Amino acid sequence: MGKSLFEKVWDAHAVRTLGNGQTQLFIGTHLIHEVTSPQAFGMLREMGVGVKFPHRTFATVDHIVPTNELTEPFSDPLADAMIKELRKNCREFGITFFDLNSGRQGIVHIVGPEQGITQPGCTIACGDSHTSTHGAFGAIAFGVGTTEVRNVLATQTLAMSKLKVRRINVNGRLNPGVYAKDVILHIIRVLGVNGGLGYAYEYGGEIFQAMSMEERMTVCNMSIEGGARCGYVNPDEKTIRYLKGRPYAPAGRQWDAAVQRWMAFASDPDCRYDDVVTIDAADIAPTVTWGINPGQGIAIDEAIPTPDSVSPDRKAGVEEALAFMQFEGGRPIKGIPVDVAFLGSCTNGRLSDLEEVAKYIRGRKVAGSVKAIAVPGSQVVAKIAHEKGLDKIFTQAGFEWRSAGCSMCLAMNPDKLIGDQVCASSSNRNFKGRQGSPTGRTLLMSPLMVAAAAITGSVSDAREVFAVKAR
C-alpha cells in the first residue's frame, strides 16, 4: 500500500522513536520572528549551547513592527527593544535576518514562500500557529511554542506524536465571488474548530488543483483554526513554477534533482487516509463570521443563528457570542454596520489579494464612516504593488496604504480597534480582544468582501456591490 505525503515526509525526517512513543523529528527549516524567539535565545545562553545549524534558521520582524512608522527608534519602547534583541541574537548566532532595510522583510509566512525557503517534502517549524501556511507547498509545517523554538535552535529536532491524516476533497466549480478564504471558512464551519484535533489535513480535489499557490496558502494558513496541527496540498507543476528562480530555491543541476525529489513526496494514489471528507464547491458561498471563533460563520445571505436554532451542545457558545458581539440572533448578517476595514495578514496580504481587490475598487470610494487600511504582507509585495500602481488605486479609493507587517491581525503594534468597533477583516482570528480592544468585534471574510464592506459601510455581498463575474 502507498503512503500519503505526510507519512513520507515524517518517515524521511524521523531520527528515532523516543521512550514515550513520540518521534524525534528532524526540522529541515526553522523560521523565527521577534515575539517567540527572545526567551528561546535566553535559554540557550543559560544552557551554554549554541544554534545547531544556523543556516537552517531564517528570521524576520513582523508582529510588532509599526506599519505607519518607518523610522527608528519606534515610539513603542517594547517594540523597539524586541527588534533590537532579534538583531543581536541573529548577529551573535549567525542567523539570516530579513531586517527592515533588507527589502525582504515581511510577515514570516509570506517571506518564506516568496524567498523560496519553503519547499516540498520539508519539515518546517516556527513559533507561530499559522505556520501551517507553508503546507501549500507540500511541506509539513508546525507552529510551536517558545520552549520548542529553543529545542529546534539547539538540536534541529522536535519530539512529536504522529498525526492521523484526513483528506478533504472539494470538487465541482466555485460560484462567482467565492474565494479561497470562503472555502476554508466553509470547511471550518462544516468540521468545527476542534474537528481537526489529532489530524493533519490533506486538501485535494478539483478546487485545490485549480487554485493558485497563493490561494492554497490562504487555505493551509487557517488549518489551525479548524483544530488541525498542519494542512497541506500535494506538490504539482504549479508548485514547481512558483519556486523556480526564487532566491533560496535550488538552481542549475541541483534544480532538476530537487524537482524529482519534491514530486516523489506527493501522496500515492493507493495510500490510506484515516478519514475522507468530500465537499461540493457549489455549496460554498461568500462567508462571514458573526461570532467569536472562526467556526461561527454563515453565508452572506443567511441570518445569524439564535440559541434555540442550534444543537444543545452549541447553545451556550451561541449565547456567549451574541452577547459579546451585541448581535441579535435571527437578523441577517448583511447590513451590519462596520467601523473599520482591514485588508492584510498572513492569510490575505499577498499580491494576488491586493490585485483582486484593486480590480474592483478602482473609481470607488470608502464610506465616510469607515477607516480602511491595506497592508502588504511583505516589502516584496509592497514593491511589486507599487510598480503596478495598486497603492494609488487603494489610496484614491480612501484606503490608508501601509508598510509591511502583521498590523491589525493581532494588534501587537499600533494598529488596534477602539472600544466596541466592528471590523471587517481579511485576517484569520475573531477571538475576543484579538484586534487590540477587549470589546472590539471582528468579522472574518474574504478580501473582496472586506472591500465591499469598506465601500458600503456595512457587511455587504461583494457579488452585488461589484457585479462579480466568474474568474
N, C-alpha and C positions, 0 to 999 in steps of 0.2 A: 504494500500500500504506500502511496505517495505521502509527501509531507506538505504542510502549509508553510507559507513564508515565515510565520512566527516560529515554528518548530525548527526550520532550517537555520534561521539567524540565531536562535537560542543555542542550538547544538554547536554551531560554529564558534560561539563565544563562551561556552561553558568551560570553566577551568577545572572544577571538581565539585563533587557533592559534599556538602558540609554535614556535620554530625546531626544537626537538627532537621535534615532533609532538604534544606534550601540549596540553591546552586550559587556557587561563587562565579559571577558573570563578568567577563572582561568588557569594559566600556570603551568602544572604539573612539568616540568623540565626546568631549565634555565641554559644555557651554556654561559660562558664568556671567553674572551681572553684579551690580553694586549692592544689592539688597541681601542676598543669602550667602554671599561669599566672605564678608569680613570676619565673621565669627569662625568660619572654617579655617581661614588662614591663621587666625589667632590660635586655634587648637593645634595646627601644625607646628607653630613655634613653641608652644608649651610642650609638645611631644618631642621636639628636637628633630623633626623629619622634614624632608623637602617634598617637592612635587615629583612624582614618579616619572611621568612622561610629559614634560611641559608642552611639547609640540602637539599634543592631542587636546589641549585646552585652549579655548578661544573666549575672549571677554569683550563685552560691550557695556555701555551705560544706557539705560532706557527708563527704568521705573521712576526715578526721582528727577530726571533732567527736566528743567522747565522748557516748555515749548514756545514760550513767548519772550524768552530772555537768553540772549546769545553770549553775553559777556560773563566772565568770572572775576571775582568770586560771586557765587549765586547768593541771592538775597536770603534764601533759607539756609541757616548755618548747618543743619543736619545734612541737607543735600550736598552742600559744598564739602563737608567733611567726608561724605561717602564716596564722592568721585575722586577725591584726593587719596583716600585709602585704597581704592581699587587701582589707581595708577601706581601707588607704592608697591602693592602686592604683585602686580603684573611685572613690574620692573625687577623686583627682588627675585622672583621665581622664574623669570624668563618666559612669560606667557604673552602671546599675541593679543594686543588690546586695540580694538577699534574705537579710538577716542574721538572726542568731538571735532578735532581738527584733521581727522583721517579721511573724511569724505565717505566713510563706510560705516559710520555709527548708525544705530537704529535699534528697533525692538529685536531682541535676540532671536526670536522665531521667524523674523523676516530676513535678518542679516545672514543667518546660517545657510538657508537655501540660495539666496542671491549671490553669495560668495562661492557657492559650490562646495561648501564644507559638509553639508547634509548630502549623504549618498546612500544608494540602495544597499541593503544587506548589512547595514551598520547598526550597532547599538549606540544610542545617544542618551546622555543624561544631562539634566540641567536643574538648578534649584528654582524651578518654576513649574507650576502644574500644567501649563499649556504646551509643554514640551512635546506632547502628542502630535502637534502640528507637523513635525518632521516625518511622521509616518506616511505622509503623502508621497514620499519618495521610495517607499518600500523599506524604510528603516523601522527598527523597534525603538521607540523613544519614550523615556520615562521622566516624569517630574519627580524630584527628590527633595528631601529636607536638608537642612544645614549640616547635620551630622553626616549624612550620606555624601554631601558635597566634599566634606573633609576626607571621607573614605576614598572617593574617586581620585581626589588630588594626591593622596598618599599612596594608593595601591593600584589605581586604574581599574578597580573592580567594585562590585556591589554584591551583597548577599540578598538573593531574591527567591521567592517561590514562583514556580512556573504557573502561568495563567492558562485558563481554558480559552478557546477561540470560538467566537461567534461570527459567522458570515452574515452580513447584511446586504441583501440584493435589492437594488432599486431599479426597476425595469419600466419601460414604456417611454413616454415623452413628457417633459415638463411643460406646463402651460406657460404662456407669455407672462412675464412679470414674476416668475418663480425662480429663485436663485439658490446657490449652494447653501446660503445661510438658512433659507426656508427648509431645505432638505434636512439639515442636521437638527433644526428646531423641531421638525416633524418627527424625526427618529426619536429624539429625546422625549417628546410628548407621548409617543406610542409605547416606548420601552421603559420610560421612567428615569428619574435622576439616579436611582440606585440599580437600575436594570443591568448595568454592565459590571457590577461588583464581581471581582474574580476573573474577569474576561479581558481579552484583547479583542477589539473589533476589527474584522477584515471587511472593508467596503468593496462591493463589486456589483456587477450587473451593467446594464446598458447606460444608465445615467452616469456612473463613475467612469466608464470607458470614454464617454463623450466629454466629460469635464476637462477643463484646462488644469494645469498643475496648481495654479493659484486657487482655483475653486476647490480642488482636492484638499489643499492646505486649510481652507476655511472649515471643511467638514471634520478633518482629523483634529484640528485645533480644539473643537468642542466635544471630542470623545470623552474627555474627563468630566464634562458636565452631565454626561449620561452614566457616570459611575465606572466607566472602563478605565483601566490603567493606561492603555495606549490604543491607538487606532491606526490602521494603515491601508494603503492601496497598493496592489501589486505593481512593480515597475513595468513600464512598457515603452514604446517608441517616443511617446510624449515626454516621459521622464528623461530619456537619453538626450533628446533635442534640447530640453531645458538646461541640462547640465553642461553640455558641450561648450567649451570656451570659457567657462566660469573660472575665476582666479585660482581656486583651490581644487578644481577638477583635474583629473589626470590628463596628460597631453602626450602627443606623439605615439610611440609604440605602446606606451602604458595605457592609452585611451582604449584601444581595441581590446586589450586583455581585461580591462576594467568592465567594459560593456558586457563582455561574455560572462564574466563573473556575476555582475549585477543581475542580469536577466535570469541566471540559473537559480536565483533566490525566489523567484515567483512561485506561488503555490502550485503544486502539481494538480492536474485535473482529477486525479483519483484520491486526493487527500481527504481525510475525515475531519469534520468540524464537530465541536461539542454541541452546537446549536446553529440553526439556519433560520433567518427571518427574511421574508420577501415582502416588499412594499411596492404598490402600484404608484408610479410617478404622477398619474392623473389625480391621485387623492391629495396631493400636496398643493397647498395654496400659500400666498403670501401670509406669513405667520408673525404674530406679535405676542410677546409675553405680557401678561396682565398682573402677575403676582410677584413672589419673592424668591423664586428659583426658576431655572431655565426650562423646567418641565411644565410650568404653568403658562402654557402658550395656547393660542387659538388662532384660527384663520381670521383674516381681516373682516370677513362678513359674518362672523359668529358673535354671540353675546358672551359676556363674562359669566362664568358659572355661578350658581347660587350654592350654598352649603347643602341644600336639600336635593340638588341635582346630581350629586356625586356619591360614590360608594361611602359607607360609614367610616372606613379607614382613612378616607381623604377629607372628611368633613372638617375636622379641626384645622387642617392645613389651609383649607379654603377660607375658613373664618378668620384665621390669623392674617392671611394675605389681604383679604378685603379690608380688614381693619387698618392695616399698615398703609395700604395703597390709597385708602379713602375712596374706594370704588364701591358702587352698588352692584351686587350680583344681579344678573339678568339684563343689564344695559349693554348695548353694542360697544365693542372696543373702538369702532370707528367713531370719530368725533370728539374723543377725549382731548382736551387742550394740552399742548406741550409748551414748556418754557425754554428748553434747551434741546439742540440737535447736535449730536456728536458723531462725526464720521472719522473712524480711525481704529486703532488697536491691532493686536497680532492676529485678530480674526478677520478684519476687513480694512486694513490700512495699506493694502497693496496697490500697485499701479493700476491693475485692471478694475479695482473697485472705484478708484478716482475717475478713470476713463469712462466707466459706465454711467456714473452719476453726471459727469460733465456733459455727456452726450444729451442729457435730458434737461439740465437746468440752464443751459445757455439761453439768455434772454429773459429768464425768470428772476423773481426777487423773493428773498426770505421775508416772511411775515414780520411786521414791526414788533410783535410781541415775543419773538423768538431770538435767542442768542445761538448762532450756529457756528461751529468750528470744524475745520477739516485739517486733519493731522496726518501727514505722510508717515508711513511706518519706518522709513529709513532715509538717510541722506541720499542714497542712490535713487530711491523712489522720488524724492523731492526734486532731485536734479533733472531726471527724465520728465517729470511732470512739468517742470518749468520750461524745459526745451519744447514741450508740446503745447505750451500755453494754457495748461489746465489750471494753474494757480490764478491766472487772470479771470478765467471763467467763474471760478469759485468766488473770488473777491468781488467781481462785478455783480454776482448774484446776492451778495451780502454775507457770505461766509467769512470768518476770520481764517486766514491761511497761516498755519503754524509750522514750527520746526519739528523734526523727527523725535518721537518719544511715545511712551505709553499713554500719556495725557490723562484724559478723563475716564479711561477704562477702570482705573483703581484709585486715582486721586492721591497718590503718594508724592504729589507735586502740586503746583498752584491751581491746576485745573480741577475745580470742585463744584458740585452743586451747592446751592444755598437754600437753607430751610427745607420746605417740602416741595421744591421744584420737581417737575416731571421732565424727564429726559428721554427723547427718542434716540437710542444708542445702537451703533453697529458693533458694540463690544460683545463680551461673552458671558457676563455675570450680572444678575439683577438682585443680588443679595442686599439685605438691609445695610445701609451705610456704605455700600461698595463704591459709590462715586463721590465720597467725601463728606456728605451731610448725613447725620444719623437718621434724618427723616426724609432724605431725598428719595425720589421714586424713579426707577429705571424701567424702560420698556425696550426690550431687545427686538431688533428687526434687521432686515437687510439694508445695505447702503442706500438703495433707491427708495425704500420705504422711509428711511431717515430723511432723505431729501424731500419727499412728498410732505412729510410732517413739518419740515422746516418752512416750506413754501406756503402751506395752507394754515399753519399754526395749530394743527390738531392731527391726531392719528388719522391717516387717510390711505386709501387704496391707490398705490402708485400706478396701477393699470389705468385707473380713471383720470388721475391728475396729469399723467404724461402720455396717455394713449399708447401704452407699451405694446409693441408688436413682437412676434416670435423672433428669436435670435437666429 
